[in-house]
Amino acid sequence: MRITALKQSLATVLAAAELITTTAANDDDRDLTADEQNAFEGHMAEASVLQAKIAREEQILALKSSAAAPVNVPPAPANQPATVPAAAATPLAAGVMFTRITMSLAACNMDQRAAADHAERAWGTETGQIVANQEQSTNVKGGFLVDTAYSTDFIDVLRPRVVVRSLGARSVPMPDGNLTMRNKTQGSTAGYVGERTPAPTTDIRVDSMSMSAKTLRALVPITNQLIRRASMGVVTMIRDDLLEGVAVKEDAQFIRGAGDDLTPKGLASLMLGGNKIPVSASTTLKTVTADLAKVRLRVINANVPMISCGWIMTPRSKMFLETLRDGNGNIAFPEVAQGKLYGYPIGMTTSIPDNLGVGGDESEIYFGDFSQLMIGDTESVTIAASDEAAYDDGGVIRSAFSNDETVIRLIAEHDTGTRYSAAFAMLTGVTWSPGDDE
């Protein structure tokens, strides 16, 4: 399985290098900047190292194959077929292998050898070998860096649970923790010209967008009784708990995070200041319709590609729009019940508060083209576990030891940026609540 992880890492590095050259080619086929050239050369050097490692692994596999002893199979009885048709292995559900690795290490107090034995007894030789091949983390004491193949699998299954990711935000590989690329600050124009007339200069304006890995830590307490059980039902339950722990933190940061040296910026900080539109003072069908039109028009007028547009709002705001009626008692926005508004999907989350503003009753509604939001993922997850740690449970500090639990800590690294900051707008001061139009 190590060779598979190495090839996956090589593919990620090559994708990052290709992204740099593609960005330059799409930008009037310009030369690479100094920073881009350095990043490209770094990716190439890393690719050479990975290729050498893969070659060594392939050489070992070939030698093992040549040294393998033949297996003598006794002849089948006359009334039975001489061979048995091969059965295809049933693929594991996304995130299951990652969870098995986590459970094994947690069950054995992060002792890798004991964890490998536990995994082999619980799920078979293949899983035992995978656990045995995990690398000790250099950044987290006592932690293990999960192979890229299984970390990527975990991130993939995380996507539909994080509102921003589910609406179409682009995940960009960032294997070395840094990525610099071009973004647009103003759209381009074109014009018709006559014969021998120079082509008009477009007014496209570009800037540089740099992303550097920010560390997310999620603490997920799991009862020891569950960790010791190996059934698929328990594995998927723990997988969902791990996903939920990370998803809640990502949603909160990707939407409203102020951003600094340690945390990524959210949509509210990445968008233009002029795209934050106060909601109307009164709440009627007319003002609600006008406010929703304003926020959409702000994005459309910026000549945004409109590839993957959507809304983000709280359950309270969605319920208000779902139950809003016109003067004849008809539902004003019937498609909201199916999760859409003006044809665009609605992402509903409690990561946007309903208690903002002076009165403590305001919220926000976001709209934009999420294909213009970049999430740089290092595509690696580090896990550590302790049955003696304490954790914050809604303001109450609880002891894992006293509760017979193990606290699993997941560490992921990512950052955010926009290809076009005008691609997002928001309504502020939203006090809409079911029944307000009555």
N, C-alpha and C positions, 0 to 999 in steps of 0.2 A: 504493500500500500504506500510505502515511502516514495516509490518512483512516480506513482500517480499524483501525489502531492507536489513533487518537484515539477512535473510537467504542467500542473495547474498554475504553480507560481510563475513558471516561464511564460505561459500564455498571458498572465496578468501583466507581467513586466513588458512584454512585447506590445500589448494593447495600449499601455500607457505611453510607450515610445511612439506608436503609430498615431495616437491622439495629438501629440505635439506636431508631427509633420502634417497631419490632416488639417489642423487649425491654421497653420501657416499657408497651406495650399489654398484653403477656402478664403483666406484673407489676401486676395489678389496675388497668390502664389509668391508671397514675400519670403525673404530669407529669415532664418530663425534668429531671434534675439539672443543676446549673450546668456541670459538666464535659461531660455529654452534650449540652447545648444548644450549648456552644462547639464541640464536635466536629461536631455537625450543621450549624451555620452555616459551619464551615470546609469541609465537604464540598459544601455548596450553592455557596459561592464558587468552589471548584475546578471544579464542574460548569459554572458560567457561563462560566468561562475556556475550558473545553474546547468548549462549544457554540459559542463565538465562533470558535475555531480551525477547527472542523468546517465552519462556515458559509463561512469563507474558502476552505477547500479545495474545497468543493462549487462555489463561484463560479468558481474557477480551472478545475475540470474542465468546467464548462458552457461557459466561453469557449473552452477547447481543442477541445471537441466542435464548436462552431460554426465554428471556424477550420480544421477538418480538411478536407484536399483529398480529393475523390472519387477512388476507385480505378477505373480503366478495365480491365475484364476482357474479354479477347478472346472472341468467340463460340466455343462448343464445336463440335467437328466434328459432322457430321450423325449419325454412328454412336455418339456419346457423350452422356450426359445433360448438361443445361445446368448443373446444380448438383451439388455434392458434399455429402452429409449431414454435419452437424457431429458431431465425435467429442467425447465428454465427457472432460475432463482427468482423468487418474488422480490422486487425492489422495495426497499424500505421507504416509508413515508418521509417527506422532507423534515429534516431536523431531528429524526429519531437517533441516528448514529451520534450526533453531537450530544444529545441528552444521555445516551448510554455511557459515553465517555465521562460526562459530568457526574452521573450517578455512581459510576465505579470509583472514581477518585474520591468523591465525597464519602462513600460507604467505607473506604479504607483510610480515611484521614490523610489523603493526599500521598499515600505511599504507592508509588507507581508499580512496583513489582506485585504487591498485594492486590492492587486495583486490576492489573492485567489478569491475575488468577481469578479474581471475582468475576470479571467480564467474560472470561472463557467458560466458567461454570454456568453463568447465567444466560449467555447468548451465543456461545460457540467460539471456536478457535479464531475465526476471522476477527471478531470484535476484540478478543483478547490480544491479538497481535497489534491491532490498531491502537489500543490503549497503551501497550508497551512501547509503541513508537512515538508517543507524544514527547515533545521537547520541553524541557524545563524553561520557564520564562526567565529572561534576564532582567525584566523591568518589575516583576511582581515576585516578591519573596515567597517561595513555596507554591507559586502558581505554575500552571502549564499552558503553553501556547498551543491551542488546538490547530491541527493541520488545516491549511488554507481550504482544502476541498470541503471539509465539514463545517468550517466557519462560514464559508460562502453559502453553503446549504442552509445554515441557520439564518443568515441575513436575508436570503431569498424568501424564506417562509415568514420572516418578520415583515416584509413589505406590505401585505394587505392589512396588517394590524396597525400600522402607522399611517395616519390620515394623509400626511404630506407625501409619503412614498406611494400610497395607493392611488393618489390622484395623478401620478405620472411624473414625479420628480425623477430626474436622471441620476442614477448611481454610477459614479465614475471611479475606476480603480485608482488607488493612491498607495501603491505598495511600499514606497519609501517614506510615506508620511507627508509629502509635499507635492503640490501641483500648481503650476502657473499656466494660465491660458488667457486668451483674448475674450473680452466681452464687449457688447455694443452699448454705447451711451445715447446713440441717436440713430434712427433708421436711415435707409438709403433711398435715393430717388434716381430715376432714369429719364431720358428724354429722346425724342426723335431728332435726327440730324440729316442734313443734306450731303450730297457728294462732296468729298474732299474737305468736309467740315470736321474739326476735331470732336471726338466724343466728349460729352459734358462730364465734368468731374462730379462724382457723387458726393453727397454730404454725409455719408456714413462716418460716424465717429466711434473710435474704439478705445478701449482702456485695457488695463491688465487686471486680471482677477487671480489672486493667489489664495490657495487653501493650504492649511497646515493642520495636521492631525490634532484634534482635541479629544481628551480622554473622558469617556463616559463610564461611570461605575454604577452598577445596579446590584443591590443586595436582595436576594430572594430566599426567605426562610422556607425550608421543606422539612416535614416531620421525618424522623429517622425510620419510622415504621414503613413509610412509603419508599424511602431510598433503598431499603433492603429487599424490596419486592421487584421482581423482574418481568411481570406481565406487561403485555403491550398496552393495556389500558392505563396502567400506572405510568409507564414511560411517556405516553402521549399527554397525560395529565401534568406531569412535571415539565415536559416540553412547553406546554401552554403557559404554565406559571413563569417559566424563564422568559418566554416571549413577552408576556404581559409586563414583567418587571422592566424590560428594556423599552418596550413600546411606549409606556406611559412617560418615561423620561425623555425619549426622543420627541414625542409629540409636543410636550411642553416647551422644549428648547427650539425645535424647528419652526414653531409658530410664533412664539412671543419672546424668545431669548434675546437679551440685549447684546450679547456677544462681547468677549474680551479675549485676553491672551489664553484663557483656559477653556472658554466655552464658545460654541459656534453661534452665529447670529441667526435669528429667526426671521420669518417673513416681515414682521412689523418693523424690524430694523433694516432689512435689506431693500425695502421698497422706497420709492421717492416720497419725500415729505408731503408734496402736493397731492399725492394719491391717497391720503388719509382724509376721508370726507365725513364731516359730522352728519348724523342722522337728523331728519326734520324734527321740530319740537313737538308737533302733534302726530298722533298715530291713527291714520285713516287708510283705507285702501288706496286712495289717491296718493298720499304722501309715501306710503310704503312702496308702491309701484315706481314712483319717481326716484326714490332713493336707490332702489335696486338697479334702475336704468342708469343712474349717475355712475355707479361704481363699475358697471360693465362698459359704459361708454368711455370712461377714462382709460381703460385697457385697450379697447378697440381702436380709439383714436391715436394710440401710440404705434399703430401698424405692427402690433405683435402678431406672430405667426398663428396664434389661436389653435395650436396643435392638440393640447391636452388641458382644456380649461375646466375649472371646477370651483365649487364653493366650499368654505369651511365655516361652520357655525356651531353654536351650542345646542344641546337638546331643547332648551327653552325657546330659542329663536326658530328652530325647525318646527317645533310643535305649534308655534304661533302661526307660521306660514301655512302649515298643514290644515289648520282649523279656521283660517281667515275666510270670511264670507262677504259677498257683495250685497248690494241693497235688496236683492231678491232672495237672499238666503242661500245662494249657490256658493260652493267652495271656489274661492278665487284662484287658487293654485293647485288643482287636483293632482298634478304630476309630483308634487312634493311627497305624497304618500308612497310613491315608487322610488324616492330618493333622488329626484332631479328637480331643477328649477331653471326654467327657460331652456331646457334641453341639456343642461350641464349637470354632472353628478354632484351630489352634496356629500361632503365629508363631515360627519357629526362627531364632536369630541367635547369632553369636559375639561380639556386642557386650556380652553379659553374660559376665563372666569365670567360669572354672571353678577359679580359684586364690585365692579369697577366704578370709578367716578365718586363725586362728593356724596351722592345719595346712596352709594353702595348697591346700586341696582342696574348698572350699565354693563354692556357686553360689546363684542365686536363681530363683524361678519367680513370674511375675506373672499376675494375673487381674483382669479388670475390664470395665466397659462403656465401650468406646472412643469411643462417640458423645458422651461427656461430656468428652473431651479436645479442647481447642481449639488449633489451630495457626494463628497469625496470620501470613499470608504477604503480603509486599509485592508479590508476583507480578512481580518484576523481577530480572533476573540481569545482572551486569556481567562482561564477560570481558576478560582481558588475556593477553598471551603474550610469551615471551622465549626465545630460543635460547642465551642466555648465563647464565641463572639456574642456581642449584644447588638441590637438593631432598634431603630426608631419605628414604632408602629402607631402612626397617627398622633405623635407627640408623647407616646408612652414608650419608655425604654424597656425592652424585654430581653431576657437572657435565653440564648439558644440552649444552654446546658440545662437550665431549670425546666424548660418546656420540651426536652427531649427532641430538639430540632438541630438541623445543620443549616448554617447560613452559607449560601452559595453566592460568591461575588463574581460577576461577569464584567469584564473590562473590554470595551470596544473603542475604536478610534475613528473619528470622522470629522468633517467640516462642511460648511455650506457656502454657497455663493450663487449669484444670478448671472446668467448670460445677458440679461436685459432687465435692468431694475424697474423699468416702466411696465413690466409684464404683470405687475400685481397692484391691487388697490384694495381698500378696506373701508367699511362703514364703522365709525366710532360712536360711542354714546348710545348704543342700541339698548332700549329698555323694553322692547317688544316682549309680550308675554301672552299666553292663551287667554282669550276673553277681553283683551284690551280694546277690540273693535266693537264691543257690545254697548 
